[in-house]
Amino acid sequence: MLLDQIAAAFDRQDYKLAAELLKTFLHQSPQDPWGQVYRAKLYEVSGRIEDAKAIYQNILRTVTSSKIISMTRSQLQQLQDREQSERRAAIAQAKSAPENAEPGVLILEAIALESRQKAAQAMSQIFNLDAYTARLQIPNTGWKLYRAGAIGELQLYGQQLRAEKIPCFWTKENQLNSLPVFEIKYFLDYEPQASVVCHNQQGQLGSLTFDWSEVSQRVEGMLPILENVVDSSMRQGIQRQRKEQTQDYVRICDLHLPKRRCILRICDWKYSFDQGLEFVSMGNNTIDLDDKINRLHWNSLLTFLNAQIKSKPVWSDFTVFAESAIDSPFLLKRIPAKISAYGQNSELWDSAFQLYSCLAFLRDSI
């Protein structure tokens, strides 16, 4: 019987003969599930693991024989165990070099809805997750801070994700912290070059001149001002509690100058609208200089920036990103915010924006 001869050829590891016999068997009985089992086993020994897994999974969906199902599940489990073992070995090797042990971050990017199921299956294999959990890990919009750890391990994961068409990028923490930030106090001029008065990271006041063509992109965000307040809604006789509330928002805009390897930061609460260039809000020629957080001032400034760098990308999904970053407080505490904190509990959000902006700066160079 051909099946017995095929099994015997496999036992002797005579895969050439097994392939010849299997070809004949599949021609005679193309629907026989045992033929598909041995076909998958041939793919295994030839290194076509994904093809073998696809056949095994199809067998589990279509075959009712308990013996074949049991064998197929066993083969799939062996493949998964081997892949996990190989990944662990690769991670250990990747982390062995001193430079690969440096701390870093791995960022996932959004995936189109029609690609999410396939991406979830790939992620479940890479990170040893069930498919449902893996699907929840994939961002619908914007970026997600997925992991922090040794850069060698993160790079290996990133390469595996990219091989499965899952967009991501990674970088070292020291690269994130090496970008200087200059806080713009006000614009002195905007043509033929932009000229600003700004503070450096040491708080020293100076000026800087740049061409608008040097600006590669813009990053925008709103940072909540968080404070602990007494909850007055508690019933009488019950001890009142303090809870965290958002009192207001700080609006921030970063301009990236990659050739100078620096970031220019504009903050609505720190910008001196009563100095330098006057930004007139649309439909309103009166500027209230006493109200530094007047949204008309800020919108007028953004309108001005749009006119100067209208063709440049704008990254504005900060809030989406921050929701994942806030869950990693130990990482954020290692990211100097370079923003003045405005609320009692706002420091993590400040660092999250710094991280987001620096990631946008470095993304295309990774």
C-alpha positions as CSV (number, residue, x, y, z in Angstrom):
1,M,0.0,0.0,0.0
2,L,1.4,3.4,-1.0
3,L,0.7,5.0,2.4
4,D,2.7,2.3,4.2
5,Q,5.6,2.8,1.7
6,I,5.5,6.6,2.2
7,A,5.5,6.2,6.0
8,A,8.4,3.7,5.8
9,A,10.4,6.2,3.6
10,F,9.8,8.9,6.2
11,D,11.0,6.6,8.9
12,R,14.3,6.0,6.9
13,Q,14.5,9.7,6.2
14,D,14.5,8.9,2.5
15,Y,12.6,12.0,1.6
16,K,13.4,11.8,-2.1
17,L,11.6,8.5,-2.3
18,A,8.8,9.8,0.0
19,A,8.2,12.7,-2.4
20,E,8.0,10.4,-5.4
21,L,5.6,8.1,-3.7
22,L,3.5,10.9,-2.4
23,K,3.2,12.4,-5.9
24,T,1.8,9.2,-7.1
25,F,-0.6,8.9,-4.1
26,L,-1.9,12.4,-4.5
27,H,-2.6,11.8,-8.2
28,Q,-4.6,8.7,-7.3
29,S,-6.3,10.1,-4.2
30,P,-6.1,13.9,-4.2
31,Q,-8.8,14.3,-1.5
32,D,-7.3,11.8,1.0
33,P,-6.3,13.7,4.1
34,W,-3.3,11.5,4.8
35,G,-1.8,12.7,1.6
36,Q,-2.1,16.3,2.9
37,V,-0.5,15.2,6.2
38,Y,2.5,13.8,4.4
39,R,2.7,16.7,2.0
40,A,2.9,19.0,5.0
41,K,5.6,16.8,6.6
42,L,7.6,17.1,3.3
43,Y,7.3,20.9,3.5
44,E,8.6,20.7,7.1
45,V,11.8,18.8,6.2
46,S,12.5,21.0,3.2
47,G,12.2,24.2,5.4
48,R,8.9,25.5,4.1
49,I,7.5,25.9,7.6
50,E,4.8,28.4,6.7
51,D,3.5,26.2,3.9
52,A,3.4,23.2,6.2
53,K,1.5,25.2,8.9
54,A,-1.0,26.3,6.4
55,I,-1.8,22.7,5.4
56,Y,-2.0,21.6,9.0
57,Q,-4.4,24.4,9.8
58,N,-6.5,23.6,6.8
59,I,-6.6,19.9,7.9
60,L,-7.9,20.9,11.3
61,R,-10.7,22.9,9.7
62,T,-11.8,20.3,7.2
63,V,-11.0,16.8,8.6
64,T,-13.1,14.9,11.1
65,S,-10.9,11.9,11.8
66,S,-9.8,12.0,15.4
67,K,-6.5,10.2,14.6
68,I,-5.5,12.7,11.9
69,I,-6.6,15.7,14.0
70,S,-4.5,14.5,16.9
71,M,-1.4,14.0,14.7
72,T,-1.9,17.3,13.1
73,R,-2.2,19.2,16.4
74,S,0.9,17.4,17.6
75,Q,2.8,18.5,14.5
76,L,1.6,22.1,14.8
77,Q,2.7,22.2,18.4
78,Q,6.1,20.9,17.6
79,L,6.5,23.5,14.9
80,Q,5.4,26.3,17.4
81,D,7.7,24.9,20.1
82,R,10.6,24.9,17.7
83,E,9.9,28.4,16.5
84,Q,9.7,29.7,20.1
85,S,13.0,27.9,20.9
86,E,14.7,29.5,17.9
87,R,13.3,32.9,18.9
88,R,14.6,32.6,22.4
89,A,18.0,31.6,21.1
90,A,18.0,34.5,18.6
91,I,17.0,37.0,21.4
92,A,19.8,35.7,23.7
93,Q,22.3,36.1,20.9
94,A,21.0,39.6,20.0
95,K,21.4,40.7,23.6
96,S,24.8,39.2,24.1
97,A,26.7,42.1,22.5
98,P,27.1,45.1,25.0
99,E,25.8,47.6,22.5
100,N,22.6,45.5,22.1
101,A,21.9,45.6,25.8
102,E,21.3,49.4,25.7
103,P,17.7,50.3,26.6
104,G,15.3,51.2,23.7
105,V,11.7,51.3,22.6
106,L,9.6,49.5,20.0
107,I,6.7,51.3,18.4
108,L,3.8,49.8,16.5
109,E,2.1,51.8,13.8
110,A,-1.6,51.6,12.8
111,I,-2.7,48.8,10.4
112,A,-5.6,48.9,8.0
113,L,-8.7,47.1,9.1
114,E,-8.5,44.5,6.3
115,S,-5.0,43.5,7.3
116,R,-5.6,43.2,11.1
117,Q,-6.5,39.6,11.2
118,K,-3.4,38.4,9.3
119,A,-1.3,40.8,11.4
120,A,-2.8,39.4,14.6
121,Q,-1.9,35.9,13.6
122,A,1.7,36.9,12.9
123,M,2.0,38.8,16.2
124,S,0.5,35.8,18.1
125,Q,3.4,33.7,16.8
126,I,6.1,36.2,17.3
127,F,5.2,37.1,20.9
128,N,3.5,33.8,21.8
129,L,0.1,35.3,22.3
130,D,-3.4,34.1,21.6
131,A,-4.9,35.6,18.4
132,Y,-7.5,37.7,20.3
133,T,-4.9,39.3,22.6
134,A,-2.6,39.9,19.7
135,R,-5.4,41.7,17.8
136,L,-6.0,44.0,20.8
137,Q,-2.3,45.0,20.7
138,I,-2.5,46.4,17.2
139,P,-3.3,50.2,17.1
140,N,-6.2,51.3,15.1
141,T,-4.8,54.8,14.6
142,G,-1.5,56.5,15.4
143,W,1.4,54.8,17.2
144,K,1.6,52.5,20.2
145,L,4.5,52.2,22.6
146,Y,4.6,48.4,22.6
147,R,7.8,47.5,24.4
148,A,10.7,48.9,26.2
149,G,13.9,46.9,26.8
150,A,17.2,45.8,25.4
151,I,17.6,47.3,21.9
152,G,19.0,44.1,20.4
153,E,15.8,42.2,21.4
154,L,13.5,45.0,20.2
155,Q,15.3,45.2,16.9
156,L,14.9,41.4,16.4
157,Y,11.2,41.7,17.1
158,G,10.9,44.7,14.8
159,Q,12.6,42.8,11.9
160,Q,10.2,39.9,12.4
161,L,7.2,42.2,12.5
162,R,8.3,44.0,9.3
163,A,8.8,40.7,7.6
164,E,5.1,40.1,8.3
165,K,4.2,43.5,6.9
166,I,3.4,44.9,10.3
167,P,4.7,48.5,10.4
168,C,6.9,49.4,13.3
169,F,10.2,51.1,14.3
170,W,12.6,51.1,17.2
171,T,15.3,53.3,18.6
172,K,17.7,53.6,21.6
173,E,16.8,55.8,24.6
174,N,20.1,57.7,24.3
175,Q,19.1,58.8,20.8
176,L,15.8,60.1,22.1
177,N,17.6,62.0,24.9
178,S,20.3,63.5,22.7
179,L,18.1,65.9,20.7
180,P,18.3,69.5,22.0
181,V,15.1,71.5,22.3
182,F,14.9,75.2,22.0
183,E,11.8,76.9,23.3
184,I,10.7,79.8,21.1
185,K,9.8,82.9,23.1
186,Y,8.6,84.8,20.0
187,F,9.3,85.4,16.3
188,L,11.3,88.4,15.4
189,D,10.9,88.0,11.6
190,Y,9.8,85.4,9.1
191,E,11.2,86.4,5.7
192,P,13.4,85.9,3.9
193,Q,14.4,83.8,6.9
194,A,12.7,83.1,10.2
195,S,14.3,84.7,13.2
196,V,13.3,83.7,16.8
197,V,14.1,84.6,20.3
198,C,14.4,81.4,22.3
199,H,15.6,79.6,25.4
200,N,18.1,76.8,25.3
201,Q,17.9,73.8,27.6
202,Q,19.9,75.7,30.2
203,G,17.3,78.4,30.2
204,Q,19.6,80.9,28.5
205,L,17.9,83.5,26.2
206,G,19.3,83.9,22.7
207,S,18.3,84.1,19.1
208,L,18.2,81.7,16.2
209,T,17.8,82.2,12.4
210,F,16.7,79.4,10.0
211,D,15.2,78.9,6.6
212,W,11.7,77.6,6.4
213,S,13.0,74.9,4.0
214,E,15.0,73.4,7.0
215,V,11.7,72.5,8.7
216,S,11.0,68.9,7.8
217,Q,7.8,68.4,9.8
218,R,5.6,69.6,12.6
219,V,4.4,67.8,15.8
220,E,1.3,69.1,17.7
221,G,-0.2,68.0,21.0
222,M,-2.4,69.0,23.9
223,L,-1.1,68.2,27.4
224,P,-3.6,68.0,30.2
225,I,-3.0,70.1,33.3
226,L,-3.8,67.6,36.1
227,E,-4.4,68.5,39.7
228,N,-5.7,66.8,42.8
229,V,-9.0,68.3,43.8
230,V,-11.5,67.5,46.6
231,D,-14.4,65.4,45.4
232,S,-17.4,67.5,46.6
233,S,-19.9,65.1,45.2
234,M,-19.4,62.7,48.2
235,R,-22.5,62.4,50.4
236,Q,-22.5,64.2,53.7
237,G,-21.0,62.2,56.5
238,I,-18.6,60.3,54.2
239,Q,-15.0,61.5,54.3
240,R,-14.3,63.5,51.2
241,Q,-11.7,62.2,48.8
242,R,-9.2,63.8,46.5
243,K,-9.2,62.8,42.9
244,E,-7.3,63.8,39.8
245,Q,-9.0,66.2,37.4
246,T,-8.0,67.9,34.1
247,Q,-8.1,71.6,34.8
248,D,-7.0,72.8,31.3
249,Y,-4.7,71.9,28.4
250,V,-1.3,73.2,27.3
251,R,-1.0,73.4,23.5
252,I,2.4,72.6,22.1
253,C,3.9,72.6,18.6
254,D,7.4,71.4,17.6
255,L,9.3,72.3,14.5
256,H,11.9,69.7,13.5
257,L,15.2,70.8,11.9
258,P,17.0,67.6,11.0
259,K,20.1,69.1,9.4
260,R,20.8,70.9,12.7
261,R,19.6,67.9,14.8
262,C,17.4,70.1,17.0
263,I,13.7,70.8,17.8
264,L,12.1,74.2,18.1
265,R,9.3,74.1,20.6
266,I,6.3,76.6,20.9
267,C,4.0,76.5,23.9
268,D,0.9,78.5,24.2
269,W,1.4,79.4,27.8
270,K,5.1,80.4,27.3
271,Y,4.9,82.2,24.0
272,S,5.0,86.0,24.3
273,F,2.3,87.1,21.9
274,D,2.8,90.7,23.0
275,Q,6.4,90.7,21.5
276,G,7.8,90.3,18.1
277,L,5.6,89.5,15.1
278,E,1.9,90.2,15.6
279,F,-0.4,87.3,14.7
280,V,-3.9,88.6,13.9
281,S,-6.6,85.9,14.4
282,M,-9.0,85.4,11.5
283,G,-11.9,87.7,11.6
284,N,-10.7,89.4,14.8
285,N,-8.1,92.2,14.7
286,T,-8.2,92.7,18.5
287,I,-5.7,90.7,20.5
288,D,-6.1,90.5,24.3
289,L,-2.5,90.7,25.5
290,D,-3.4,89.9,29.0
291,D,-4.8,86.5,28.2
292,K,-1.8,84.3,27.2
293,I,-3.8,81.2,26.7
294,N,-6.4,82.8,24.5
295,R,-7.0,80.3,21.8
296,L,-7.3,83.0,19.1
297,H,-3.6,83.7,19.7
298,W,-2.7,80.1,19.2
299,N,-4.9,79.5,16.2
300,S,-3.4,82.6,14.6
301,L,0.1,81.3,15.2
302,L,-0.8,77.9,13.7
303,T,-2.3,79.6,10.7
304,F,0.9,81.5,10.2
305,L,3.0,78.3,10.5
306,N,0.7,76.6,8.0
307,A,1.3,79.3,5.5
308,Q,5.1,78.9,5.8
309,I,5.4,75.1,5.9
310,K,2.0,74.0,4.4
311,S,3.5,71.1,2.4
312,K,5.3,69.5,5.4
313,P,3.9,66.5,7.4
314,V,2.1,67.1,10.7
315,W,2.1,64.5,13.4
316,S,-1.0,65.2,15.6
317,D,-2.0,61.8,17.1
318,F,-0.2,62.5,20.4
319,T,-3.2,61.7,22.6
320,V,-3.5,58.2,21.1
321,F,0.2,57.6,21.6
322,A,0.2,59.0,25.1
323,E,-2.5,56.5,26.2
324,S,0.0,53.7,25.7
325,A,3.0,55.6,26.9
326,I,1.5,56.6,30.3
327,D,1.4,52.9,31.2
328,S,5.2,52.9,31.2
329,P,6.0,55.4,34.0
330,F,9.5,54.1,34.6
331,L,10.4,54.7,31.0
332,L,8.9,58.2,30.9
333,K,10.8,59.1,34.1
334,R,14.0,58.5,32.1
335,I,12.9,60.8,29.3
336,P,13.6,64.5,30.3
337,A,10.4,66.4,29.5
338,K,12.1,69.7,28.5
339,I,8.7,71.2,29.1
340,S,7.7,73.2,32.2
341,A,5.2,71.2,34.2
342,Y,1.9,73.1,34.7
343,G,0.0,70.8,36.9
344,Q,0.7,68.8,40.0
345,N,0.6,65.4,38.2
346,S,1.4,66.3,34.6
347,E,5.0,65.3,34.4
348,L,4.4,61.9,32.7
349,W,2.3,63.7,30.0
350,D,5.1,66.2,29.5
351,S,7.6,63.3,29.0
352,A,5.2,61.5,26.8
353,F,5.1,64.4,24.4
354,Q,8.9,64.7,24.4
355,L,9.0,61.0,23.6
356,Y,6.4,61.4,20.8
357,S,8.2,64.3,19.2
358,C,11.6,62.7,19.3
359,L,10.2,59.4,17.9
360,A,8.8,61.4,15.0
361,F,12.1,63.1,14.5
362,L,14.1,59.8,14.4
363,R,11.5,57.6,12.6
364,D,12.6,58.1,9.1
365,S,16.3,57.6,9.9
366,I,15.7,54.2,11.6
